[in-house]
């Protein structure tokens, strides 16, 4: 009788509406993996999701209906909807595993979360708008990750600097160029987003198996192709081509990526009028050969060439306040020509001894040859701007406060070869896991720095401070003409490193609670040799640990604590002081860290959400202080400071719009340093507040139209200080950094909507659209240019502004 009643209700509903509607989507678990075999039911009608997690069900329109999603291994959910006639609703739920039925799945599902890593959806890499599209572009939205230069892929994490982050690709550490001083020169990131399969990121408290840096780990895994495929990405900024395939015997898989980028669109739209041709090219390949079921050999190779040709003409920059507006007018002569060429190759063999023991041997070499050549003469005028609205000269310069010129010259070269070999072993038995590794690395670096700056004001050359007393024009000066800044050094150093680590991990049950813990030890021994300098040999040890527990509560909660000792033995740049001299005795920078975190998974509007919270504290000693010029870091090379960093990071992600994932990040940070016991002042990366949001949406009636919005707000950084001055005297901050990028695209076809007929059947994916960078045309500044007036002895901090609003058109194709 009940069945007959249900059928009557169903047919009456259909007759009343006279039309049907459709609900469809993709069903995934909390790790974003599709679930096959989910039953989707409405009254006595239903369907089952396929191997891709996809489903589609016809339902009655214009009435309230309840749809049940159920699976034997997952908790069922109910969705109540009202869909207009002839319309389609996309709904893509996330199902959570049943604790009482399949406990093993819960341990595996939360293992990455327990380790404190953030797993980033690789599908977002090519979709999220940004001036530097890629993996790093997504990182910039996370709390605790900052960079106020949209032309750079470098980032700082929780008060650290750009040199304190580890980057791995398939377990192989990769490096960045040395001489880059601005994002305009940098070009492409090493990581090719079109080749990525998995992205894990840790902002602190990472395991002992990762290297010796103070801040973060970005762990990238490139995919192993299973069939032929090709993808093309093209825009006004450049393009990329990715090819992949598998031999008929399924032993050799090939993944090759070509990329080209030209930043003319950005650089020629800044407040400096230029003739610029910055172009960046790279070729990257990942080969994997299966010798037999136990032995596999991988090769990762990369070649990149960055050419930066820059001829500035004029610059007009307004600064100051409303009551005291000023303007800098500069006329340039000269040019800059830079070239950065890098080669990287790594060979890795993996051998499965038995079901418990895996071994791997990796050898790699990184070679970079970099040239930084420029001669630029700048004649400048700093003037007071007329701020009388009623004046005919409103906005024009009334009075010149400073006149002068500045000549900058550089012939800088570096040739660095870094080679290493590493053995790793992993032993698993039941819930126990042991990891061990030992690595030898040799660094051979040849460096020539020849750069100087001459400052002239009203015909009088400005000498360096504390050089000689100069009372011109009142008294004649008989001393030699000396550049205001002058570095002329040649360095050739070799560094040998021996590193090993061992760690133990276990996941188990404690009563009905799930627990995971890890304990590891690292050792790092290095030896620095340099011509005509004393040899230095040092060794350090660090102990690290993590613990996580998932209580047997009704609420889905996970708690973790991690930390330990994190050390950063000096790399070449940290051994070189402001004057280019090498100090082989530079000690390791040391940090004791603790991170407390929690994950709370819940449902709102029958859709999954997760709130991730982390509180951290870092105590740093033997700090090697530095200054930041755009993205170039110069160290004092003396370990004469101590510092700390503390803060809280919050991230909420989930389906704010059905079928899409968005997230909001908020971070609070305070980091200060005390140099030579002068007291605590803000570090150059003291970014107090961070807000980031990634929002995805689509047009309900036309779901093929997608929208991606990227919002970032950072409070102002310290503005730096002029050369030869005490940074304690210059603690003003730059203005807050505000940026909004939006991308809108029309998806003709993709993995969710394939065509078996027509011209679209030849494509796996086809999308065209446009992006607007800096949508609200906000004037952001990255650093100050310091201009000196010889009469008043006053320094003016002139903001270096970033890019204005820029339009880009793009197309993505996959075969």
C-alpha positions in Angstrom: 0.0 0.0 0.0 2.8 2.4 0.9 4.5 1.7 -2.5 1.2 2.4 -4.4 0.8 5.7 -2.5 4.4 6.7 -3.4 3.7 6.0 -7.1 0.5 8.0 -7.0 2.3 11.0 -5.4 5.0 10.8 -8.0 2.6 10.7 -11.0 0.4 13.5 -9.5 3.5 15.6 -9.1 4.5 15.0 -12.7 1.1 15.9 -14.0 1.0 19.1 -12.0 4.3 20.3 -13.2 4.0 18.9 -16.8 7.7 19.1 -16.9 10.8 17.5 -15.4 14.1 18.9 -14.2 17.6 17.5 -13.8 20.1 17.2 -11.0 23.7 16.2 -11.7 27.2 16.5 -10.4 30.3 14.6 -9.2 30.4 12.8 -5.8 33.8 12.8 -4.0 35.2 11.9 -0.6 37.0 14.4 1.6 40.3 13.8 -0.3 38.5 15.0 -3.4 38.6 11.5 -5.0 35.6 10.4 -7.0 33.3 7.7 -5.5 31.9 5.0 -7.7 28.7 3.2 -6.9 26.9 5.9 -4.9 23.1 5.3 -5.0 21.2 8.5 -5.7 17.5 8.0 -5.1 14.2 10.0 -5.3 11.1 8.1 -4.3 11.4 4.8 -6.2 13.6 6.3 -8.9 17.4 6.5 -8.8 20.8 6.1 -10.5 24.3 5.2 -9.5 27.5 7.2 -9.9 30.1 6.0 -12.4 33.8 5.4 -12.0 34.4 9.2 -12.2 31.8 9.9 -9.5 29.4 11.4 -12.0 25.7 11.1 -11.9 22.6 12.5 -13.5 19.0 12.1 -12.4 15.6 13.3 -13.8 13.2 14.6 -11.1 9.9 16.4 -10.9 10.1 20.1 -11.3 8.6 23.0 -9.3 8.0 21.0 -6.1 10.1 20.3 -3.0 11.8 16.9 -3.3 14.3 14.9 -1.1 17.2 13.2 -2.8 19.2 10.6 -0.8 22.9 9.9 -1.5 24.0 6.6 0.0 27.0 4.2 -0.1 28.0 1.2 2.0 31.3 2.8 3.1 30.1 6.4 3.5 27.6 8.3 5.6 24.4 9.0 3.7 23.2 12.6 3.1 19.9 14.1 2.1 19.4 17.1 -0.2 16.1 19.0 -0.4 15.7 21.0 -3.6 13.1 22.8 -5.7 14.2 22.9 -9.4 12.4 25.0 -12.0 11.0 23.1 -15.0 13.4 22.3 -17.8 16.3 23.5 -15.6 19.4 21.7 -14.4 20.9 21.9 -10.9 24.5 21.0 -10.4 25.1 19.5 -6.9 28.5 17.8 -6.0 28.5 16.5 -2.4 31.4 15.3 -0.4 30.7 12.0 1.5 32.5 11.2 4.8 33.6 7.6 5.6 31.7 5.6 8.2 33.9 5.3 11.3 32.2 2.3 12.8 32.3 0.3 9.6 35.6 1.0 7.9 38.0 2.4 10.4 41.0 1.9 8.1 39.7 4.4 5.7 39.5 7.1 8.4 43.1 6.7 9.3 44.2 7.0 5.7 41.8 9.9 5.0 43.2 12.0 7.8 46.9 11.0 7.5 47.8 14.1 5.4 45.9 16.4 7.8 47.6 14.8 10.8 51.0 15.7 9.3 49.9 19.3 9.1 50.2 19.5 5.3 47.7 21.4 3.1 46.7 19.5 0.0 45.9 21.8 -2.9 43.6 20.8 -5.8 45.7 20.7 -8.9 42.6 21.5 -11.1 42.8 25.1 -9.7 46.3 25.8 -11.0 45.3 26.9 -14.5 42.0 28.4 -13.4 42.8 30.8 -10.6 43.6 34.2 -12.0 46.9 35.9 -11.2 49.7 37.8 -12.8 51.9 34.7 -12.2 49.6 31.8 -12.8 50.8 28.6 -11.2 51.2 26.7 -7.9 52.7 29.8 -6.1 49.8 31.9 -7.2 47.5 29.6 -5.1 49.9 29.7 -2.1 49.6 33.5 -2.0 45.9 33.1 -0.9 46.8 31.0 2.1 47.1 32.6 5.6 50.7 33.0 6.6 52.0 33.1 3.0 52.9 36.6 1.7 54.4 38.4 -1.3 53.5 41.9 -2.3 55.1 41.6 -5.7 52.7 40.1 -8.2 55.5 39.7 -10.8 57.4 37.3 -8.6 56.7 33.7 -7.7 58.8 34.0 -4.5 57.0 34.0 -1.2 57.7 34.4 2.5 56.0 32.3 5.2 55.2 33.2 8.8 57.8 35.9 9.1 60.6 34.1 7.2 62.2 35.4 4.0 62.3 34.1 0.4 65.4 32.0 1.0 63.8 30.0 3.9 61.5 27.8 1.8 62.1 24.2 0.6 60.8 23.2 -2.8 60.7 19.5 -3.9 59.6 18.0 -7.2 59.2 14.2 -7.0 61.4 14.2 -3.8 64.2 16.2 -5.5 65.1 19.6 -4.1 65.1 22.4 -6.7 66.8 25.9 -6.5 66.1 29.4 -7.7 68.4 31.9 -9.5 70.8 33.9 -7.4 71.1 37.4 -8.9 67.4 38.1 -9.4 66.7 41.4 -7.7 63.1 42.2 -8.9 60.1 40.2 -10.0 60.4 41.7 -13.4 63.6 39.6 -14.0 62.3 36.4 -12.5 60.0 35.0 -15.1 58.8 31.4 -14.8 58.7 29.3 -11.6 60.5 26.0 -11.8 57.3 24.1 -11.2 55.3 23.5 -14.3 51.6 23.5 -13.2 50.5 21.5 -16.3 52.6 18.6 -15.2 51.6 18.4 -11.5 49.6 15.6 -10.0 49.8 16.3 -6.2 50.7 19.4 -4.2 51.4 19.3 -0.5 52.4 22.4 1.5 53.5 22.8 5.1 53.8 26.3 6.6 55.8 25.0 9.6 56.4 22.1 12.0 57.3 19.8 9.1 59.0 16.4 9.5 62.6 15.5 9.8 62.7 13.9 6.3 62.5 17.4 4.8 65.6 19.6 4.6 67.2 22.3 6.7 65.2 25.5 6.2 63.4 27.6 8.7 60.0 28.3 7.2 58.1 26.0 4.8 58.0 23.0 2.5 56.3 22.8 -1.0 56.3 19.1 -2.0 55.3 18.6 -5.7 54.6 15.3 -7.4 54.6 15.2 -11.2 52.1 12.7 -12.7 53.0 9.5 -14.6 51.0 9.4 -17.9 48.8 6.4 -18.6 47.8 7.4 -22.2 48.6 9.9 -24.9 47.5 13.5 -24.2 48.3 17.0 -25.1 47.3 20.4 -23.6 47.8 23.9 -24.9 47.4 27.1 -22.9 47.7 30.5 -24.7 47.2 34.1 -23.6 48.5 37.6 -24.2 51.3 36.8 -21.7 52.6 33.7 -23.5 51.7 30.1 -23.8 52.6 26.5 -23.0 52.4 23.1 -24.6 52.4 19.8 -22.6 52.7 16.4 -24.2 52.4 13.0 -22.5 52.3 9.4 -23.6 53.0 5.8 -22.8 54.9 3.3 -25.0 52.9 0.2 -26.3 54.7 -2.1 -23.8 53.7 0.3 -21.0 57.2 0.5 -19.7 58.2 4.1 -20.6 56.0 7.1 -19.9 56.9 10.6 -21.1 55.8 14.0 -19.9 57.2 17.1 -21.7 56.3 20.7 -21.1 57.3 23.8 -23.1 56.6 27.3 -21.7 57.1 30.9 -23.0 56.2 34.1 -21.2 56.6 37.8 -22.0 55.9 40.4 -19.3 55.6 43.4 -21.6 51.9 43.7 -20.7 52.8 44.4 -17.1 56.1 46.2 -17.2 55.1 48.7 -19.9 52.0 49.6 -17.9 53.9 50.8 -14.7 54.6 54.4 -13.7 58.1 54.2 -15.4 57.9 54.7 -19.2 60.2 52.0 -20.7 61.2 50.0 -23.7 61.2 46.5 -22.2 61.4 43.0 -23.7 61.4 40.5 -20.8 61.0 37.0 -22.2 61.3 33.7 -20.4 61.5 30.2 -21.9 61.8 26.8 -20.4 61.6 23.1 -21.4 60.9 20.4 -18.8 60.6 16.7 -19.0 59.8 13.8 -16.7 60.5 10.3 -17.9 59.6 7.1 -16.0 60.8 3.6 -17.1 59.6 0.4 -15.4 62.5 -2.0 -15.7 60.5 -4.8 -13.9 57.8 -4.9 -11.3 60.4 -4.1 -8.6 62.6 -1.5 -10.3 61.7 1.9 -11.7 63.9 4.6 -13.1 62.8 8.3 -13.3 64.5 11.3 -15.0 63.6 14.9 -14.3 65.2 17.6 -16.5 64.8 21.3 -17.0 66.3 24.0 -19.2 65.4 27.6 -18.8 66.5 30.9 -20.3 65.4 34.3 -19.0 66.3 37.4 -21.0 65.6 40.8 -19.5 66.2 43.8 -21.7 65.1 47.1 -20.1 65.5 50.7 -21.3 63.8 53.2 -18.9 62.9 56.6 -20.3 61.0 58.7 -17.7 59.3 58.3 -14.4 56.7 60.5 -12.6 55.7 59.3 -9.2 53.4 61.3 -6.8 53.9 60.6 -3.1 53.7 62.4 0.3 50.4 63.5 1.9 47.3 65.5 1.0 48.6 68.5 2.8 52.2 68.1 1.6 52.1 66.4 -1.8 55.4 65.8 -3.6 56.4 64.5 -7.0 59.5 62.8 -8.3 60.3 63.4 -12.0 63.2 61.3 -13.5 64.7 61.3 -16.9 66.8 58.2 -17.8 69.7 57.3 -20.1 71.1 53.9 -20.5 69.8 50.3 -20.3 69.9 47.0 -18.5 70.6 43.6 -20.1 70.3 40.5 -17.9 70.4 36.8 -18.8 69.7 33.9 -16.5 70.4 30.4 -17.9 69.8 27.3 -15.8 70.2 23.5 -16.4 68.9 20.9 -14.1 68.9 17.1 -14.3 68.0 14.4 -11.8 68.1 10.6 -12.1 66.2 8.5 -9.5 66.1 4.7 -9.2 63.4 3.1 -6.9 63.6 -0.6 -5.9 61.0 -2.6 -4.0 62.9 -5.1 -2.0 59.8 -6.7 -0.6 56.3 -5.7 0.6 57.9 -3.9 3.6 61.1 -2.3 2.3 61.6 0.3 -0.5 64.9 1.8 -1.5 65.8 4.7 -3.7 68.9 6.3 -5.1 68.8 9.9 -6.5 71.5 11.9 -8.2 71.0 15.5 -9.4 72.9 18.5 -10.7 71.9 22.1 -11.0 73.9 24.6 -13.1 73.2 28.3 -13.4 75.0 31.0 -15.3 73.7 34.5 -14.6 74.6 37.9 -16.0 73.4 41.2 -14.6 74.7 44.2 -16.7 73.4 47.7 -16.5 74.4 51.4 -16.9 71.6 53.8 -16.1 71.9 57.5 -15.5 68.9 59.1 -13.7 68.4 62.9 -13.5 65.8 63.6 -10.9 63.8 66.5 -9.5 61.7 66.4 -6.3 59.1 69.1 -6.3 56.3 70.4 -4.2 53.0 69.9 -5.9 50.4 72.6 -6.0 47.4 71.4 -4.0 45.2 74.4 -4.4 42.0 73.2 -6.1 41.2 76.7 -7.3 44.6 77.3 -8.9 45.3 77.0 -12.6 48.5 75.2 -11.8 46.8 72.6 -9.6 48.7 69.3 -9.7 51.9 70.9 -11.2 55.2 71.3 -9.4 55.6 74.7 -7.9 59.0 74.4 -6.2 61.9 72.0 -6.5 63.2 70.7 -3.2 66.0 68.5 -4.6 67.8 68.3 -7.9 70.4 65.8 -8.7 71.5 62.8 -10.7 72.4 59.2 -10.0 74.6 56.8 -12.1 74.3 53.1 -11.5 76.7 50.6 -13.0 76.9 46.8 -12.7 78.8 43.9 -14.2 77.7 41.0 -12.1 78.3 37.4 -13.0 77.7 34.1 -11.2 78.4 30.5 -12.2 77.1 27.9 -9.7 77.2 24.1 -9.9 75.3 22.1 -7.2 75.5 18.3 -7.4 74.4 15.7 -5.0 73.6 12.0 -4.4 71.1 10.6 -1.9 70.0 7.2 -0.7 66.6 6.7 1.0 64.9 3.7 2.6 61.4 3.2 3.8 60.3 0.2 6.0 56.7 -0.4 6.8 55.3 -3.1 9.1 51.7 -3.1 10.1 51.1 0.5 11.5 54.8 1.2 11.9 56.9 3.1 9.4 60.7 3.9 9.4 62.3 6.4 7.1 66.0 6.9 6.7 68.1 8.9 4.2 71.7 10.1 3.7 72.9 12.7 1.2 76.2 14.2 0.0 76.2 17.6 -1.8 78.9 19.6 -3.4 78.5 23.3 -4.3 81.0 25.1 -6.5 80.3 28.8 -6.9 82.2 31.5 -8.8 80.9 35.0 -8.3 82.0 38.4 -9.6 80.3 41.5 -8.2 81.3 44.8 -9.8 78.7 47.5 -9.1 78.9 51.1 -8.1 76.6 54.2 -7.6 77.5 57.8 -8.0 75.2 60.5 -6.6 75.5 64.1 -7.7 73.4 66.9 -6.3 73.6 70.4 -7.9 77.0 69.7 -9.3 78.6 68.2 -6.1 79.4 64.6 -5.8 78.0 63.0 -2.7 80.7 60.9 -0.8 79.8 57.9 1.4 79.0 58.8 5.0 82.0 58.8 7.3 84.3 59.0 4.3 85.9 62.5 4.7 84.6 65.7 6.0 83.1 67.7 3.1 82.0 71.3 3.6 81.5 72.1 -0.1 80.7 74.6 -1.5 81.9 76.7 1.5 85.3 75.1 1.6 87.2 73.5 -1.3 87.5 69.8 -1.2 90.8 68.1 -2.2 89.9 64.5 -1.7 89.3 62.0 -4.5 85.9 61.5 -6.1 84.6 58.3 -4.5 81.4 56.5 -5.5 78.6 56.6 -2.9 78.4 52.8 -3.1 81.2 50.6 -4.5 81.5 46.8 -4.5 84.2 45.1 -6.5 84.9 41.5 -5.4 85.6 38.1 -6.9 84.7 35.0 -4.9 85.2 31.3 -5.5 83.9 29.0 -2.8 83.2 25.3 -2.4 80.9 23.8 0.1 80.6 20.1 1.0 77.6 18.9 2.9 76.8 15.5 4.5 73.2 15.2 5.7 71.3 12.3 7.2 67.9 11.8 8.8 66.0 9.0 10.5 62.3 9.1 11.6 59.6 6.8 13.0 55.9 7.1 12.4 52.9 5.2 13.6 49.2 5.3 13.5 47.1 3.4 15.9 44.0 3.3 18.1 43.8 4.8 21.6 40.6 3.5 23.1 38.2 4.5 20.2 40.4 7.5 19.2 42.7 7.5 16.2 46.2 8.8 16.8 49.2 9.4 14.6 52.7 10.4 15.7 56.1 10.9 14.2 59.6 11.5 15.7 62.7 12.3 13.7 66.4 13.3 14.0 68.5 15.2 11.4 72.2 15.9 11.2 73.9 18.4 8.9 77.7 18.7 8.5 79.2 21.3 6.1 82.6 22.4 5.2 83.3 25.8 3.5 86.5 26.4 1.4 87.4 29.6 -0.2 90.6 30.9 -1.8 92.7 33.0 0.7 90.1 32.5 3.5 90.1 30.3 6.5 88.3 26.9 6.1 85.2 26.4 8.3 83.6 23.1 9.3 80.4 22.8 11.4 77.9 20.2 12.4 74.3 20.6 13.8 71.5 18.3 15.0 67.8 18.8 15.1 65.0 16.9 16.7 61.4 17.2 15.3 58.1 15.6 16.2 54.4 15.6 15.4 51.4 14.2 17.1 47.7 14.1 16.0 44.5 12.7 17.4 41.1 12.3 16.0 38.7 11.9 18.9 35.8 9.5 18.8 33.3 12.4 18.9 30.1 13.0 17.1 31.7 16.1 15.7 34.4 15.5 13.0 37.5 17.0 14.8 41.2 16.5 14.4 43.9 18.0 16.8 47.6 18.1 16.2 50.8 19.5 17.7 54.2 19.7 15.9 57.5 21.4 16.1 61.1 21.0 17.3 64.4 22.4 16.1 64.7 23.9 12.7 68.1 25.0 11.5 69.3 26.7 8.3 73.0 26.2 7.6 74.3 29.1 5.4 74.0 28.9 1.6 76.2 31.0 -0.6 74.2 34.2 -0.4 74.1 34.0 3.4 78.0 33.9 3.6 78.3 37.1 1.6 77.9 40.5 3.4 76.7 43.9 2.1 80.1 44.6 0.5 80.4 41.3 -1.3 82.9 39.8 1.1 82.7 36.2 2.2 82.6 35.2 5.8 83.2 31.4 6.0 82.5 31.4 9.7 78.8 32.3 9.4 76.9 30.1 11.8 73.6 28.3 11.2 70.4 30.2 12.0 68.5 28.3 14.6 64.8 28.2 15.4 62.7 26.4 18.0 59.1 26.1 16.7 55.8 24.9 18.0 52.5 24.7 16.0 49.1 23.8 17.5 46.4 23.1 15.0 42.9 21.7 14.6 40.6 20.7 11.7 36.8 20.8 12.1 34.7 19.3 9.3 31.0 20.0 9.2 28.1 20.6 6.9 26.2 23.8 6.1 23.3 23.8 3.7 24.0 20.0 3.3 27.4 20.8 1.8 30.8 20.0 3.3 33.0 22.7 4.9 36.3 22.6 6.9 37.8 25.1 9.3 41.5 24.7 9.8 43.2 26.7 12.6 46.8 26.9 13.6 48.7 28.9 16.3 52.5 29.1 16.1 55.5 30.5 17.8 59.1 30.6 16.6 62.1 31.6 18.7 65.1 32.4 16.5 68.8 32.7 17.5 72.0 33.4 15.6 69.9 35.4 13.1 71.7 36.6 10.0 70.0 39.9 9.5 69.2 41.1 6.0 67.7 43.8 3.8 65.2 43.3 1.0 65.3 45.3 -2.2 62.2 44.2 -4.1 63.0 40.4 -4.0 66.7 40.6 -3.6 68.1 39.8 -0.2 71.4 41.0 1.1 72.7 39.5 4.4 74.9 41.1 7.0 76.7 37.7 7.4 77.4 38.1 11.1 74.7 36.2 13.1 74.4 39.2 15.5 70.7 39.1 16.2 67.9 37.2 17.8 64.2 37.2 16.7 60.8 35.7 17.1 57.6 35.2 15.1 54.2 34.4 16.4 50.7 34.4 15.0 47.5 32.5 14.1 46.2 31.3 10.7 42.6 30.4 9.9 41.2 28.9 6.8 37.6 28.0 5.9 37.0 26.1 2.7 33.9 24.4 1.3 31.1 24.7 -1.2 29.8 28.2 -0.8 28.3 27.6 -4.2 27.1 24.0 -4.9 29.6 22.0 -6.9 32.5 24.4 -6.5 35.1 24.8 -3.7 36.1 28.2 -2.4 38.1 29.3 0.7 38.8 32.2 2.9 42.1 32.7 4.8 42.9 35.1 7.7 46.3 35.4 9.3 47.8 37.5 12.1 51.6 37.8 12.4 54.1 39.6 14.5 57.8 39.1 13.9 60.6 41.2 15.4 64.4 41.1 15.7 67.0 42.5 18.1 70.3 43.3 16.5 73.4 43.9 18.7 71.1 44.4 21.7 69.6 47.7 20.3 66.1 46.5 21.0 63.3 44.8 19.1 62.2 46.3 15.8 60.0 44.9 13.0 61.7 42.4 10.6 61.4 43.2 6.9 58.7 40.5 6.5 56.5 41.8 9.4 53.2 41.5 7.6 50.8 42.0 10.5 47.4 41.0 8.9 46.5 38.9 5.9 43.2 38.3 4.2 42.9 36.0 1.2 39.9 34.7 -0.6 39.4 32.4 -3.5 35.8 32.3 -4.8 34.5 30.1 -7.6 31.0 30.5 -9.1 29.0 29.8 -12.3 25.9 31.1 -13.9 23.0 28.8 -12.8 21.2 29.0 -16.1 24.4 28.7 -18.1 26.7 26.5 -15.9 29.4 26.5 -18.6 30.2 30.1 -17.7 32.7 29.9 -14.8 33.9 32.7 -12.6 37.1 32.8 -10.4 37.8 35.6 -8.0 41.1 36.0 -6.2 41.2 38.6 -3.4 44.3 39.5 -1.2 44.7 42.2 1.4 48.0 42.6 3.3 48.8 45.3 5.8 51.9 47.4 4.9 55.4 46.1 5.3 58.4 48.1 6.8 59.6 50.4 4.0 63.3 49.6 4.5 66.2 52.1 5.0 68.8 53.8 2.8 72.3 52.5 2.4 74.8 53.4 5.1 72.0 54.2 7.6 70.8 52.5 10.7 67.6 50.6 10.0 66.5 51.4 13.6 66.0 55.0 12.4 63.7 54.1 9.6 60.6 52.2 10.8 57.9 53.7 8.6 55.6 51.2 6.8 54.4 51.0 3.2 50.7 51.3 2.4 48.5 48.2 2.6 48.6 45.9 -0.3 45.2 45.4 -1.9 44.6 43.3 -5.0 41.6 41.7 -6.8 42.0 39.4 -9.9 39.0 38.0 -11.7 38.7 35.4 -14.4 35.7 34.5 -16.5 35.6 31.6 -19.0 33.2 29.7 -21.1 33.8 25.9 -20.9 32.8 24.2 -24.1 33.7 20.8 -22.9 35.6 19.2 -20.0 35.8 16.0 -17.9 32.3 16.6 -16.6 30.7 17.3 -20.0 32.2 15.2 -22.8 30.7 14.9 -26.3 30.6 11.8 -28.4 29.5 13.6 -31.6 30.2 16.9 -33.3 33.4 18.9 -33.5 33.8 19.0 -29.7 34.3 15.2 -29.5 38.0 15.8 -30.4 38.6 17.7 -27.2 38.9 16.6 -23.6 38.7 20.2 -22.6 38.2 23.5 -24.3 37.7 26.8 -22.6 38.1 30.5 -23.6 37.9 33.5 -21.4 39.5 36.7 -20.1 41.2 37.9 -16.9 41.4 41.3 -15.3 44.4 41.7 -13.0 44.2 44.4 -10.3 40.5 44.8 -11.1 40.0 47.9 -9.0 43.3 49.5 -10.3 44.7 49.9 -6.8 48.2 51.6 -6.6 50.3 49.2 -4.6 54.0 49.7 -3.7 56.6 47.0 -3.1 59.6 49.0 -1.8 61.0 52.5 -1.5 63.6 54.2 -3.8 65.7 56.4 -1.5 66.6 59.8 -3.0 69.0 62.1 -1.1 69.2 65.9 -1.1 72.7 67.1 -0.5 71.7 70.4 1.1 69.1 69.2 3.7 70.8 65.8 4.1 67.3 64.5 3.9 66.3 61.1 2.4 63.0 60.8 0.5 61.4 57.4 0.3 59.8 57.2 -3.1 57.3 54.3 -3.4 58.0 51.8 -6.2 54.5 51.1 -7.5 53.4 47.8 -9.0 51.2 47.0 -11.9 47.9 48.8 -12.6 44.8 47.2 -14.1 45.6 44.8 -16.9 43.4 42.8 -19.3 44.4 39.3 -20.5 42.7 36.9 -22.9 43.3 33.2 -22.6 42.4 29.8 -24.0 42.9 26.3 -22.6 42.8 23.2 -24.8 43.3 19.5 -23.9 43.2 16.6 -26.3 
